Amino acid sequence: MQPSIIIADDHPLILKGLKDFLTEKNFNVTDSANDGKEALKLILKHDPDIAILDIKMPFMSGLEIAEACKMNGVKTKIVLITFEKDGNLLKRAKEINVHGYILKEFALSEIENCLKALDNGESYFSPDLMEYVSTENILDLNILSVTEKKILKLVCQNMTTKDIGEKLFISYRTVEKHRSNIIRKLNLDHHQNSLLIWAKENQKYLL
């Protein structure tokens, strides 16, 4: 018996192409959605074996849906599809036990291999992506403390040192010390606004 599948993508042509391809290959496409919020609703409603999700969608990203499923004990296997060759997104996907990660440019040629791997109890990550990504270009935020991560998020929201201190109930001087530690750990220059610039450029990893 073929596994039940839900698919979601905010690009209508990609969604239709994926649905037509899977149907043609006799896979059981239970339902489809064009945004993340609807996709999560369908997963919770149908409890499919597999959900193939665009990594970037309105309301909720594929990663956020995967995290929500993990937190709620949903057994659906998540496969993410994306145009981005991004080592940090791949690392985050692996941390939340995503079962598949496919580049959209190879989606139709790789999706069958991915579904076969899942059927065999394995995971599948696009070989082209794995070849492209190296450990050197993966940003490891685990080097930061919980407080430092909170401060980075607030810096990204354009909050001043004074504002951050008041929000976290710590002194101005303590915030300054944390900022200095973050700059050192991330190997940033000590020029003015270097931390703000870095936080803005990497805000997708601070969600």
SVG drawing of the C-alpha trace seen along z (x, -y; Angstrom):
<svg xmlns="http://www.w3.org/2000/svg" viewBox="-9 -53 47 55">
<polyline fill="none" stroke="black" stroke-width="0.4" points="0.0,0.0 1.3,-3.4 2.0,-5.9 -0.4,-8.8 1.2,-12.2 0.4,-15.8 2.2,-18.4 2.5,-22.2 4.1,-25.0 3.2,-28.6 4.1,-28.5 1.0,-27.2 2.9,-25.8 5.4,-23.9 2.5,-22.6 0.6,-21.4 3.7,-19.9 4.6,-18.0 1.0,-16.8 0.7,-15.7 4.0,-13.9 3.2,-12.0 -0.2,-11.0 1.2,-9.8 3.6,-7.6 0.6,-6.2 1.5,-7.8 -1.3,-8.5 -1.6,-12.3 -4.2,-12.9 -4.3,-16.7 -2.3,-19.9 -1.9,-23.4 -0.3,-26.7 0.7,-28.1 2.3,-26.8 -0.6,-27.3 -2.9,-25.3 -0.3,-22.6 0.0,-22.1 -3.8,-22.0 -3.9,-19.2 -1.2,-17.3 -3.0,-17.4 -6.3,-16.5 -5.1,-13.6 -2.1,-12.3 -0.3,-11.4 2.7,-9.2 4.7,-11.9 4.5,-15.6 6.5,-17.3 6.8,-20.9 8.3,-24.0 10.9,-25.4 9.6,-29.0 5.9,-29.6 3.6,-32.3 2.5,-32.1 4.7,-29.1 7.9,-27.8 8.5,-24.1 11.0,-24.1 8.5,-25.6 5.9,-23.0 8.5,-20.3 9.3,-21.7 5.6,-21.9 5.1,-18.3 8.0,-17.2 6.8,-19.1 3.3,-17.6 4.5,-14.0 3.2,-13.9 4.7,-10.8 4.5,-12.3 7.8,-12.1 8.8,-15.6 10.5,-16.2 11.6,-19.8 12.1,-21.1 14.1,-24.3 16.0,-26.4 18.6,-27.3 21.9,-25.6 22.3,-26.7 24.3,-24.7 22.7,-26.4 19.2,-25.5 20.3,-21.9 21.9,-21.8 18.7,-23.1 16.6,-20.5 18.7,-17.7 18.5,-18.9 14.7,-18.6 14.9,-15.1 13.6,-16.1 13.6,-12.9 14.3,-14.4 15.8,-17.5 15.6,-18.1 16.7,-20.9 13.8,-22.1 15.9,-22.1 16.2,-18.3 12.9,-17.7 11.2,-15.6 14.2,-13.5 15.0,-12.9 11.5,-12.7 11.1,-9.0 14.5,-8.1 13.6,-10.1 10.2,-8.3 11.9,-4.9 14.5,-5.8 11.7,-6.7 9.9,-3.5 13.1,-1.6 13.3,-3.5 16.1,-5.8 16.5,-9.5 17.3,-11.2 19.3,-14.4 20.0,-15.7 23.5,-14.5 24.1,-17.7 23.4,-19.7 25.5,-17.5 28.4,-17.9 28.0,-21.7 27.7,-22.1 30.8,-21.8 31.0,-22.0 33.0,-25.3 30.0,-27.3 27.6,-26.1 26.9,-28.7 27.0,-27.1 25.0,-29.3 25.5,-26.7 28.7,-28.5 26.5,-31.2 24.8,-31.0 21.0,-31.2 21.2,-34.9 23.5,-35.7 21.1,-34.3 18.3,-36.3 20.4,-39.5 21.2,-38.8 17.5,-38.5 16.8,-41.8 19.7,-43.5 18.1,-42.3 14.9,-44.1 16.9,-47.3 16.8,-47.5 19.5,-49.5 21.7,-48.3 19.6,-50.2 16.3,-48.7 17.8,-45.2 18.9,-45.6 15.4,-46.8 13.7,-43.9 15.9,-41.2 16.2,-42.9 20.0,-43.1 22.3,-46.1 23.6,-48.2 27.1,-47.0 26.0,-43.3 24.5,-43.7 27.7,-45.4 29.7,-42.5 27.4,-40.0 27.6,-41.9 31.4,-41.9 31.4,-38.1 29.1,-37.6 31.4,-39.7 34.4,-37.7 32.7,-34.3 31.5,-35.2 34.8,-36.6 33.3,-40.0 35.1,-43.3 34.7,-45.6 33.6,-48.6 30.3,-50.4 27.2,-48.5 29.1,-45.3 26.8,-43.2 23.6,-44.8 24.8,-44.3 25.6,-40.7 22.3,-40.1 20.3,-41.6 22.2,-39.5 21.7,-36.3 18.3,-37.0 16.7,-33.9 18.9,-31.7 17.8,-33.7 14.1,-32.8"/>
</svg>
